[in-house]
Amino acid sequence: MPPADTPFIPQNITVHLGRPDSDAENVTVPFPDYIKNVASSEIYPTWPEAALRANIYAEVSFALNRIYTEFYRNQGYNFDITNSTAFDQAYIHGRPIYENISALVDELFNDYVVRGNGIEPYFTQYCNGTTVTCDGLSQWGTVPLAEEGLGPYDILTRFYGTDINLVENAPVDLATPSYPGVSFRRGQSGNEVLRKQIQLNRISRNYPAIPKIPTVDGFFGTETEDAVKAFQSIFGLEPDGIIGKATWYRIGYIYSAVKRLSELDSEGLSLEEVSRQFVEDLRRGSNGAGVRELQYYLAVLNLFYNQIPPVNISGEFDTMTEESVEAFQLLANLPVTGVVDVVTWNTITRAYYGIIDTVPQLQGGYPLFPGEVLRIGSRGENVTQVQQYLNAIGETFTQIPVVPVNGVFGNQTQAAVIAFQELEGLEPNGIVGAVTWNELVSEYSDLMMGFEKVEEQYPGSVLTEEGVE
């Protein structure tokens, strides 16, 4: 359950039966059964029902916070929570469960506490209130409040403040570790990149040596690469600028730490921090810019791998595209589903980048998409190439303004890109990704070869009854 998703209730939870660094056994149990065990181990079934409910809310929220923030998995462990009360909640594997507690948990296991407008389950720290006291909820302290007639929510506010809310009937789903199994590097895009950009920018407030990523849009450009390298250098990882498994979880761990997501005084996660920009999966029937980009990569791969059938770059995920995806999945030893999930997408783009590292140009000298999304603030040879193409195309299509060829992607270049995108029927976002790059190269190639597309365009000669002047 990655920290940039809306929380849900996991079907199962993996409990380490000891301290985090011990070699104790891990057990995986249904989440409601885990809460029943914790509640039966920590509170008395004879307590007033309102006290029992308040404690169950706290126990559910505590466990969900550990899962949602990947508190232990971000540290390299392969479990969600421990049963050590020095760190987590009491869990006695195989113990009997009290009947009334079991019934209450069946009702409440998918309800949890949040702070204000926060997204993540609140870290509802608590202690027994007799032998151990703390800043959070006192388990024994809930009893007299219930006896006074307070309901479970009002009891919780006495310990956590009045700005808490209860999320009720959250959906149940299969929780999986957030790392998708593939690494991310310059040129790639997606919600995974977006969430790491958000996390790196927040971390940089506490670690100013990490440069801010100026445009947080899910495109892994040079600015994101620089931020990743700086993060890796600070935290003892190989500074290769690639977000592999170790870097992925280390970013998540430091982000949770600076946000204090597992503390009573957590900053909390806002809705903006859990938003998604990209469609998660592409499949038959999908359409749009993401499909066009996929088809571009597949079309290039087809030139180098005979096993991958050709596709049309149409923006429609049709049967041809599905067959091409299935062929690629078979070639890459992935599950052959015809659906482009995050693993298939990143394996396709990684294969494409492997090609452009060795064969950056197609026959005729026209370059493949270099793997770097270009936008406001980008600099370098690829920007210069785009500016040259825009000016050349603008000689025929005068609605495209002339831009300075200086290798700096400024407002003028953005305006020219938008004009070109509108001409070609692309999303006019002013960003040069794989699809816009391909259209630029194709249009430039056609014009240079004399294949103008505008009807009645002046061909360069005057035709008369006598012939050509």
C-alpha positions in Angstrom: 0.0 0.0 0.0 2.2 2.9 -1.2 2.0 6.2 0.7 0.7 8.1 -2.3 -2.5 6.0 -2.6 -5.9 6.3 -0.9 -5.8 4.0 2.1 -7.7 0.7 2.2 -8.0 -2.2 4.6 -5.6 -5.0 3.7 -6.9 -8.5 3.5 -3.9 -9.8 5.5 -1.1 -8.5 7.7 2.3 -10.0 8.3 3.4 -10.0 11.9 6.9 -10.5 13.2 6.8 -12.4 16.4 9.5 -10.6 18.2 11.6 -7.4 18.1 12.2 -5.9 14.6 15.8 -7.1 14.5 15.3 -10.6 15.9 15.2 -13.8 13.9 11.7 -14.6 15.1 9.0 -16.1 12.9 6.7 -14.1 10.6 3.0 -15.0 10.4 0.5 -13.7 7.9 -3.1 -13.6 9.2 -6.3 -12.0 8.0 -6.4 -8.3 9.2 -9.7 -8.7 11.2 -8.2 -11.7 13.0 -5.1 -9.7 13.9 -7.2 -6.9 15.4 -9.3 -9.5 17.4 -6.1 -11.0 18.8 -4.7 -7.6 19.7 -7.9 -6.4 21.3 -8.2 -9.7 23.3 -4.6 -9.4 24.4 -4.7 -5.7 25.5 -8.1 -4.9 26.8 -10.7 -6.5 29.0 -14.0 -7.8 27.5 -15.9 -6.7 30.6 -15.1 -3.0 29.9 -18.0 -0.7 28.8 -18.8 -1.1 25.1 -17.9 2.5 24.3 -14.4 2.0 25.9 -14.0 -1.2 23.9 -14.9 0.6 20.6 -12.6 3.5 21.3 -9.7 1.1 21.9 -10.5 -0.9 18.7 -10.5 2.2 16.7 -7.1 3.1 18.0 -5.7 -0.5 17.4 -7.0 -0.5 13.8 -5.6 2.9 13.1 -2.2 2.1 14.6 -1.8 -1.1 12.5 -3.0 0.7 9.3 -0.5 3.4 9.9 2.3 0.9 10.0 1.1 -0.7 6.8 0.3 2.5 5.0 3.7 4.2 5.7 5.5 0.9 5.1 7.3 1.6 8.3 9.2 -1.6 8.5 9.3 -2.5 4.8 11.0 0.9 4.1 13.7 -0.3 6.5 14.3 -3.5 4.5 12.2 -5.8 6.7 9.7 -8.3 5.1 6.9 -7.8 7.6 4.3 -5.1 8.4 4.3 -5.0 12.2 5.9 -6.7 15.2 4.2 -8.1 18.3 6.8 -6.4 20.5 5.0 -4.0 22.8 8.2 -1.9 22.9 7.4 -1.0 19.3 3.9 -2.0 18.4 0.8 -3.8 19.7 0.5 -7.1 21.6 -0.3 -10.1 19.5 -0.2 -13.6 20.9 -0.3 -16.1 18.0 -3.0 -18.7 18.6 -4.6 -17.2 21.6 -8.4 -17.5 22.2 -10.6 -14.6 21.2 -13.3 -13.1 23.4 -16.7 -13.4 21.8 -18.0 -9.9 22.3 -14.6 -8.4 21.1 -14.8 -10.6 18.0 -18.3 -9.3 17.2 -17.2 -5.6 17.7 -14.1 -6.1 15.5 -16.3 -7.6 12.7 -18.2 -4.3 12.8 -15.3 -1.9 13.2 -12.2 -3.4 11.4 -12.6 -1.2 8.4 -13.0 2.1 10.3 -10.0 4.2 11.3 -8.9 7.6 12.7 -7.5 10.4 10.6 -6.2 13.8 11.8 -8.2 16.7 10.3 -8.2 16.5 6.5 -5.3 14.1 6.4 -5.3 11.1 4.2 -3.2 8.5 6.1 -4.5 6.5 9.1 -3.4 8.5 12.2 -0.7 7.1 14.4 -2.9 6.5 17.4 -0.2 5.9 20.0 -1.5 4.4 23.2 -0.5 2.7 26.4 -2.2 0.9 29.3 -2.3 4.1 31.5 -1.3 2.3 34.6 2.2 0.7 34.5 3.0 2.7 31.4 1.9 6.2 30.5 2.3 8.2 27.2 1.0 11.2 25.3 -1.6 9.2 23.5 -4.6 7.2 24.6 -4.8 5.6 28.0 -6.5 2.2 27.7 -7.6 2.2 31.3 -8.4 5.9 31.0 -11.2 5.1 28.5 -13.2 3.2 31.1 -14.3 6.0 33.4 -15.0 8.2 30.4 -17.3 5.5 29.0 -18.9 5.2 32.5 -19.6 8.9 32.4 -21.6 8.3 29.2 -19.2 9.4 26.5 -19.3 7.7 23.2 -16.2 6.2 21.5 -15.5 9.2 19.3 -15.8 11.6 22.2 -13.5 9.3 24.2 -10.9 9.5 21.4 -11.0 13.3 21.3 -10.1 13.4 25.0 -6.7 11.9 24.1 -6.1 12.9 20.5 -7.8 16.3 20.3 -11.0 17.5 18.7 -9.6 17.7 15.1 -9.8 13.9 14.5 -12.3 12.2 12.2 -13.4 8.7 11.7 -13.3 7.1 8.2 -15.9 4.4 8.1 -16.4 1.4 5.8 -13.1 1.7 4.0 -12.7 -0.8 1.1 -10.8 -4.0 1.6 -8.2 -5.0 -0.9 -5.0 -7.1 -1.3 -2.1 -5.0 0.0 1.2 -5.5 -1.8 4.6 -3.8 -1.2 4.7 -0.5 -3.0 7.9 -1.1 -5.0 6.6 -2.2 -8.4 9.6 -4.5 -9.2 11.2 -2.2 -11.8 13.6 0.7 -11.5 13.0 4.2 -12.7 15.4 6.5 -14.5 15.6 9.6 -16.6 13.1 9.5 -19.5 10.4 7.5 -17.7 7.1 8.8 -16.5 4.2 7.7 -14.4 2.5 7.9 -11.0 5.4 6.2 -9.4 7.8 8.9 -10.6 5.3 11.6 -9.5 5.1 10.2 -5.9 8.9 10.1 -5.6 9.2 13.7 -6.9 6.7 14.8 -4.2 8.6 12.9 -1.5 12.0 14.2 -2.6 10.9 17.8 -2.6 9.5 17.4 0.9 12.7 15.7 2.1 14.8 18.6 0.6 13.2 21.0 3.2 15.1 19.1 5.9 18.1 18.3 3.6 18.8 21.4 1.5 21.6 19.7 -0.3 18.9 17.9 -2.3 17.9 20.3 -5.1 14.2 21.0 -5.5 12.5 19.5 -8.5 10.9 22.6 -10.1 8.2 20.8 -12.1 6.5 17.9 -10.3 4.6 16.2 -13.1 5.6 12.6 -13.2 8.2 13.0 -15.9 11.7 11.8 -14.8 14.0 14.5 -16.2 17.4 15.8 -15.4 16.2 17.7 -12.4 14.7 14.6 -10.9 17.9 12.7 -11.7 19.9 15.3 -9.9 17.7 15.2 -6.9 17.9 11.4 -6.7 21.7 11.5 -7.0 22.0 14.0 -4.2 19.6 11.9 -2.0 21.6 8.8 -2.7 24.9 10.5 -1.8 23.5 11.8 1.5 22.1 8.5 2.6 24.9 6.2 1.5 23.5 4.7 -1.7 25.2 4.4 -5.0 24.6 7.9 -6.7 23.5 6.5 -10.0 20.4 8.6 -10.3 18.2 5.5 -10.7 15.3 4.7 -8.3 15.8 1.0 -7.7 14.4 -1.0 -4.8 16.9 0.3 -2.2 16.5 3.9 -3.2 12.7 3.5 -3.5 12.3 2.3 0.1 14.9 4.7 1.5 13.1 7.7 0.0 9.9 6.4 1.5 11.5 5.9 4.9 13.0 9.3 5.1 9.8 10.9 3.8 7.8 9.3 6.5 10.4 10.4 9.0 10.5 14.1 8.1 6.7 14.2 7.8 6.4 12.3 11.1 3.7 10.1 9.6 4.3 7.6 12.4 4.1 10.2 15.2 1.3 11.8 17.1 2.4 15.2 15.7 2.3 14.1 12.1 2.2 16.7 9.4 -0.3 14.4 7.6 -0.8 13.8 3.9 -2.9 16.2 1.8 -5.2 15.2 -1.0 -2.7 16.8 -3.5 0.0 14.4 -2.2 -2.0 11.3 -3.0 -3.3 12.5 -6.4 -2.7 10.5 -9.6 -1.9 12.0 -12.9 -1.5 9.0 -15.2 -3.9 6.2 -16.1 -2.6 3.2 -14.2 -3.2 0.4 -16.8 -3.6 0.5 -20.6 -5.6 -2.2 -22.2 -7.8 -2.8 -25.3 -10.3 0.0 -25.5 -8.0 2.6 -23.9 -7.2 5.7 -25.9 -5.3 8.9 -25.7 -1.8 10.3 -25.4 -0.6 7.4 -23.2 -1.6 4.9 -25.8 0.1 6.9 -28.6 3.3 6.9 -26.6 3.1 3.2 -26.0 2.5 2.6 -29.7 5.6 4.7 -30.6 7.8 2.6 -28.3 6.3 -0.6 -29.8 6.8 0.6 -33.3 10.5 1.2 -32.7 10.9 -2.1 -30.9 9.3 -3.8 -34.0 12.3 -2.5 -36.1 14.7 -4.4 -33.9 12.7 -7.5 -32.7 11.0 -9.5 -35.4 8.9 -11.2 -32.7 7.0 -8.0 -32.0 4.4 -7.3 -34.7 3.9 -3.7 -36.0 1.4 -1.2 -34.7 -0.2 1.9 -35.9 0.4 5.1 -33.8 -3.3 6.0 -33.6 -3.9 6.5 -29.9 -6.4 3.7 -29.9 -5.5 0.5 -28.1 -6.8 -1.9 -30.7 -6.2 -5.6 -31.5 -2.9 -4.9 -33.2 -1.6 -3.1 -30.1 -2.8 -5.9 -27.8 -1.0 -8.5 -30.0 2.2 -6.4 -30.0 2.0 -6.0 -26.2 1.5 -9.8 -25.7 4.4 -10.5 -28.0 6.7 -8.2 -26.0 5.5 -9.7 -22.7 6.4 -13.2 -24.0 9.8 -12.0 -25.2 10.5 -10.3 -21.8 9.3 -13.3 -19.7 6.4 -11.2 -18.3 2.8 -12.6 -17.7 1.2 -12.5 -21.2 -1.9 -10.5 -20.4 -2.0 -7.9 -23.2 -2.5 -5.3 -20.5 0.2 -2.7 -19.9 0.6 -2.3 -16.2 3.5 -0.5 -14.5 5.9 -3.4 -14.8 5.2 -3.9 -18.5 5.3 -0.2 -19.2 8.7 0.2 -17.6 10.1 -2.9 -19.2 9.0 -1.6 -22.6 10.6 1.8 -22.0 13.7 0.3 -20.6 14.0 -1.9 -23.8 13.5 1.3 -25.8 16.2 3.2 -23.9 18.6 0.3 -24.5 18.0 0.8 -28.2 18.6 4.5 -28.3 21.8 4.1 -26.3 23.3 2.2 -29.2 21.2 3.3 -32.2 20.1 6.9 -31.6 19.0 7.5 -35.2 16.8 5.8 -37.7 17.9 5.2 -41.3 18.0 8.6 -43.0 19.6 10.3 -39.9 16.4 11.3 -38.1 16.7 10.8 -34.4 14.6 8.6 -32.2 13.0 10.2 -29.1 16.0 10.7 -26.8 14.2 9.6 -23.7 14.1 13.0 -22.0 10.8 14.9 -21.8 11.5 18.5 -22.8 9.5 21.4 -21.2 10.0 24.9 -19.7 13.4 25.0 -18.2 15.0 22.2 -20.2 18.4 22.9 -21.8 20.8 21.2 -24.2 21.2 19.6 -27.6 17.8 18.0 -27.7 16.1 21.4 -27.1 18.2 22.8 -29.9 17.0 20.0 -32.2 13.4 20.7 -31.4 13.9 24.4 -32.0 15.5 23.7 -35.4 12.6 21.4 -36.4 10.0 23.9 -35.3 11.6 26.7 -37.4 11.9 24.5 -40.4 8.3 23.4 -40.1 7.2 26.9 -39.4 8.4 28.0 -42.9 5.5 26.0 -44.3 3.0 26.2 -41.5 3.2 29.9 -40.6 1.0 29.5 -37.5 4.1 28.1 -35.8 6.1 31.2 -34.5 9.8 31.4 -35.1 11.9 30.6 -32.0 15.5 31.4 -31.1 17.8 28.3 -31.6 19.7 28.6 -28.3 19.1 25.2 -26.6 16.9 26.8 -23.9 13.3 25.8 -23.6 11.6 29.1 -22.8 8.2 30.6 -23.3 8.7 31.2 -27.0 9.7 27.5 -27.6 6.7 26.4 -25.5 4.3 28.6 -27.6 5.7 27.1 -30.8 5.4 23.6 -29.4 1.7 24.3 -28.5 1.0 25.7 -32.0 2.6 22.6 -33.5 0.6 20.3 -31.2 -2.7 22.1 -32.1 -1.8 21.7 -35.8 -1.2 17.9 -35.4 -4.2 17.3 -33.1 -2.1 16.5 -30.1 -2.8 17.6 -26.5 -1.5 21.2 -26.5 0.5 21.0 -23.3 3.7 22.5 -24.5 5.7 19.4 -23.5 7.8 17.4 -26.0 7.4 13.8 -25.0 7.8 10.7 -27.3 4.6 11.4 -29.3 5.3 15.1 -30.0 8.9 14.3 -30.8 7.8 11.6 -33.2 5.4 14.0 -34.9 8.0 16.7 -35.2 10.5 14.4 -36.8 7.9 12.9 -39.1 6.7 16.3 -40.2 10.2 17.6 -40.7 11.1 14.5 -42.6 8.1 14.8 -44.9 8.8 18.4 -45.6 12.5 17.8 -46.3 11.6 15.0 -48.7 9.0 17.1 -50.4 5.9 15.4 -49.0 4.0 18.5 -48.0 0.6 17.8 -46.4 -1.2 21.1 -46.9 -3.6 21.1 -49.9 -2.8 23.6 -52.6 0.5 24.5 -51.0 2.8 26.5 -53.3 5.2 24.0 -54.8 8.0 26.5 -55.6 7.2 26.7 -59.4 4.6 28.5 -61.5 2.5 26.2 -63.7 1.2 27.7 -67.0 -0.3 26.2 -70.2 3.2 26.2 -71.7 4.7 24.3 -68.8 6.8 25.2 -65.8 8.2 28.7 -65.5 
